[in-house]
Amino acid sequence: MSQLGALSLLPIAPVLANIAVAAPAEEKNHFVAGPYLQNMGTHEVTIMWITHKNCFSWVEYGAGTYTSKREFEYVNGLIEANNRINKITLSNLNPGTEHKYKIVSTEVLGYKGSKVEFGETISSPMYGFKTPAENEEEFKMVVFNDIHDRPQIIPQLLYRHGYTGNKRDYDFVVFNGDCFDWVTGESQIVDHLIKPSVDIFAAEMPFILTQGNHECRGSFSRHLPAYFAYPENKYYYAFTRGPVRFVVLDSGEDKGDDSVEYGGLSAFDRYRETQKKWLEKEIESVEFKKAPFRIVLIHISPYHSGDWHGPMHGQEVFGPLLNKAKIDLQISGHTHRYGTHDPDALHNYPIVIGGGPLEGNRTLIKLHATPKELSLKMIRDDGEVVGKYVIPKKAKA
């Protein structure tokens, strides 16, 4: 025992130096998230996914059961490679058609001069989606808002209220802002929005993320657009689906640009003014005017959202134009208090504001559009219908 005691006093480092310690095994390449669909139209769709390591990636696809085509992205003649976030657009698709696809990624090990060294190739199972018909007469969509880093809300509300029998009761999904509290990193974006969506629908149906004021906050907020596909890489845009022309606006921050919270790094007043000029052109466009219905998606409603600087400035720049445009419906969030607001002296169109994020106040907004009417229900998480509109098509002037 005395000898053992003496040994215990000897320096331990020389002993450990002779012991071989296995280095941690390097994690193999894999799909971190995806695939998930963005920007689906009658003739195109963007497929996105994230790999663990830098890769060269592509999509194998085709109509019916065949995947005889292959697509990749390129910029200025160089095929996108040595990257992790993949954003590949399939074009010239046939409308109203079932398509099959899978994603494939080959690891890029490195470069030796002009030679590229490739590693292992990984591929996904086969997935499918259907492009909208050229003259699609109806569709259904669901709208979330103000999830605030509570990803369990997505399966809870979709499985409770987004199905009829065993069939999904929607064709696409809108996340109408404030999915996060502060955007701090990739794992948050993946775990709190992308993965829950992929698990339920996003490999086969697209979703839209509108920017809320909380998407503007956090150290990683400026990287957020890389994880989603937006027309012309802007948060404000318009698109047509079936009988509806959608106008997506970015309400920006609710506070003034001089707020000390943002360190002088905000220019949302100028940003909303820029959107105003774009909106002036959009409401005069043929696509907007000929659409049987027009719906605006905006996180912070210019009305019924309090007297903070953001909504009041939005009221100033967007309000007169939306009244002039005679839109049929606006869908918003932000206040965390669900409610419907009929047309009044300030806005000549109905406004629906979803609730959230606490249990008992969360809502799922369901919309069914046909050539004759828009039918909307706002359902609280317990199944109670807390808002309802049936909007008939307006007679042409």
N, C-alpha and C positions, 0 to 999 in steps of 0.2 A: 504494500500500500504506500510505503514511504517512497518507493521508486516511482510509482504512478504519480504521486504528488509532485515529485521532482520533475517528471516529464511534463506535467501540466504547466510548468513555469517556462518551458522552452518556447522560443518564438515559433509561431504557427506558420508563418509565410513560407519558409523553406519546405515544410511538409506539403503544403498545398501546391507548391510549384511543381511537384512531381505527380500530381493527380491530374489526369486529362479531363477537362470539363467540356462537355459537348456544347457546341454553339447552337443557339436556337434555330430550328429549321426555318428556312425562308418560306414564307407563305406563297403557295403556287398561284398563278394567275387564275382569276375567276370573274364572273359577272357580279359586280357590286350591286347593280340595280338595273331593272329593265328586262325586256324592252317595254317602252311606253310610247303611245301614239300621240302626235301633236299635229295641229293644222290639217285636219282631214277635209278634203274637198271632193268634188265629183271625179276629179282626174288625178289627185295626188294626196300623199300623206307623208309626214315626216316621222321617222322611227328613231328613237333615242335609246341609248343605254350607256352604262358606265362600267369600265373594266378596272380591275385591281392594278394592272400594270399597263405601261404604254404599249400600244398595239397599232397594227394596220387592220382596219375593220371594214366589213361590207355586209350587205343584205342579199340573201338569195330568196327569190320570190317568183310568183306566177299566179295566173288565174286558175281557178279550180283546184286540182290536187297537185299541179305541177309547179316546180320552182326552177324553171330553166333560165331565168334571168338573174342578173347580178348587178348590184348598184353600189357605188361608193361616192364619196364627196371629193371634190378637188377645188383648189383655190389657186388662181393664177397659173394653171398648168400643173401644179403639184398635187398629187393625190394626198388627202389628209392621212397622216400616219404619225406614229410616235406620240399619240395622244390617248387620253382615257375617256373623255366625254365625247360620245359619238352622236352625230346629228345628220342623218342621211335621208334625203327626200326622194321618194319614188314618184316619178312623173309619168304622164301619158297613160294613166290607168283607165280602164274602161269603167264608166259610171254604173252604179247599181249592180256591181259584180263582187262575188266572193273571191278573195285573194288569200293565198297561203304565203308564209314567209318564215325565215329563221335568221338569226343574227350570228355572225362569225367574226372572230377576232384572233389574229396571230400576233404573239408577243414580239416586240422589237427589242432585241438584246442590245444592239448598239450599232455603231458605224465604224468602218475601217476605210477611210478615204471616201470613195464614192460607193463602196460596197455596204449593203445593209445586211446585218446578221439577224435572222429570224429564229424564234423559239417555238414553243408549243402553240398549236391552234386549238381553240375551244369554240364550241357552237351550242346553240340553244335548241330546245325542242321546237317543233313546228307550231306556229300560231296562225290565226286567221282573222281577217277583218273584211267588212263589206263597205265599199264606197257608196255614198248617197247617189240615188238616181238623178239623172239630168234634170228631170222635172218632178223632183220629190214633193209629194203633196203634204206629208205630215211627218213630224218627228216628236220625240219626247226628250226632255233633258231634266237634270236635277242640279240644284244650286246649294252649295255649302258656303258659309261665311264665318269668319271669326273662330276658327278652330283653336288658335293660340297654343300650338305645341301639345295638343291633346289628340294624337293620331287615332286613338280608340274610337273617336267620334265617327270616323269614316266608315268602318265596318258596322258599328252599332246602328247608325242611321240608314245606311244602304240596305243592310240585311233586314231591318225592321220595316222599312217603308219604301225601298227601291225595287221591290220584286212583286210580281203578280204570279202567284204559284211559285214555280221554280225558274221563272223567266225574268231576266232583268227588264225593268219597266222604264228604260231610258236608253237613248242613243249616244249621248255624251254628257260629260260632267263639267260643271263650272265651280271653281274655287274662287269665290268673289272677295278675295283679300283677307289679310291677317291670318294666314295659316301658321305664322310664327310669332313669337314675342319679339325677339331680336335675332337676326340671322347671323349665326356665329361660325358655321362651318358646314362642310359637305355632309358629314354624317347626320346632322340635324335635318337637312333637306331630304336626304334619302330616307331616313327612318321615320320621319314625321309626316311625309307627304308622298314621295314617289313609291316606296315599297308598299305601304298600305293600299295605294291605288292599283299597283301592278297585281297585288294578290287577289283583287276582286274583279277589275275590269280593264285596266289601262293597256294591257297587251293586245286587246281586241277593240277597244273603244277609246276615243281621244278625250283629253281633258284640257281645260283652259285655266290658267292662273292669272287673275287680274292683280295688279299691285295694290296692296293696302298700305296704310301709313306705317304699319309695323314691318312690312317687307323693306321699307326704306332705312330701317335701323339696324345697327350691329356691324361688327367688323367685316363680315362676309357679304353684306348686302349688295355691294357693287359687283360681286361675282354671280349673283343669282341668275341673271339672264342666260348664262352659259348652260344652265341645266334645263332650259325650256326653249321652245321654238316659237318665235313671234314674227309675224309678217314685217319685213324690213327692219327686224330687230328693235321694234318699238312696242312699248306697253299700250299704246293707243292705236286702234285700227278698226276696220269694219270688215264684215264678211256676211255672205248670204247662205242661209241653210233653209231649204224648203221655202215656205212662204214668208220667211222672216229675214229682214235685214238687221243684223246685230251691229251696234256701235259700242265699242269698248273704250272707255275713257279712264285715265289715271288721275284720281283725285289728289294724289300726292300726300303731303303731310298735313295734319290738322293744325299744326302750330306755324307761326310765322318764320320766315327764313332767318330772322335775326335771333331766334331762340338760342339761348346758351347751350341747350342740350345737344345741338348738332355742330358746335364748334365753328360756326360760320361756313359750313360746307354744304349748304342747301340753296337751291335756286328754283323752288317750286312755283313761285309767282310767275317767273319767266316761262317755266315749263307749261303751266296752265294756259298762259297767253299763246304759246306756240300751238297747243292743242286747239285753242279757239279758232285760229286761222285754218287749221286742218278741218275742223268741224264745219266751218262755213262752206268749204268746198264739198264735203261729204254730203251734207243735206241737200245740195243742189245736184248731186250726181244722179245719173239714170238709174243705177242700181238701188239707190235709196228711194227714189220717187216711185219706181214701178213696183216696189215690194208691197204685198198686201198688208204686212205688219212691220213695225219698227220697234225694236227693243234696245234700251240702253243698259249696259252693265257698268256700274261704277261703285267702288267700295264705299266712299263717303258720299252720301246724298247731299246735294247742295241745299236741300230743304229737310226739315225735321231732324237735323243732326246737331243742334245747338248753335251757339254763336262764336265758336272758335274761328280763328282766322281762315283756316283751310276751307271749311264749308261755305263761309261767307264770300270768300274770293271765288270759289266755284260757282256760287249762286250768281255772282256778277258776270263771270265770263261765259258760263255754260247756260244759265237759266234762260235768257232771252232767245238763244238759238234753239234750244230744245222746245220751247213754246212755239216758236215760229215753225219748226219742223213738224209739229203735231205728232210727236211720237205716241205710240200706243201704251208703252209700259216702261218703267224704270225699276231695276232690281238692285238693291244695295245691302249694306251691312253696317258695321262700325259701331253703332250705338249700344249693341248687346241687348237691345230691347226690341223684340219683334213687333211689327205693326204694319197695317195697311193704311194708306193715306189717299183718299179720293181726290180727284181734281178740285182745285180751288182757285182763288184769285191770284195766287202766286205761280202755280204750275197747272197747266191744262191737261195733265195726264196723270194716271194713278202711279203711286210709288209704293213698292213693297220693300220693307226692311226686315231682314232676317235676324234672329236672335242668337245668343250664344255667350260664352262657351260652356257655362256651367250646366249641369244636369237639371232638367226642369225648365230650362230657358233656351235649349238648343233647338234649331229648326232645320228641316229639309224642305226646300222649295221645289215643287214639281210643276213642270210646264208641258202642256200638250198643245202643239200648234197644228192647225189644219188650214186649208184655204179660206174657211169661213169664220173661224174664231180662234182666239187664244184662251185656253183654260188653265188657270193657275190655282194651286193649292199650297198653302204653307202649313206644314205638319210639325207640331211639337214632338220632342223625342218620346213622349208617352203616347203618341198616336192622335192626340187632339188636333183637329183642324183649326188653326188660329188665324187664318187669312184665306180669302177666296176671291177670285175674279173670273168672270167670263166676259171676254171682250170681243164683240162681233166685228167683222171687217167693215170699215168705214165705206160709205158710198162715195164714189168718185165725184169730185167737184165739177 
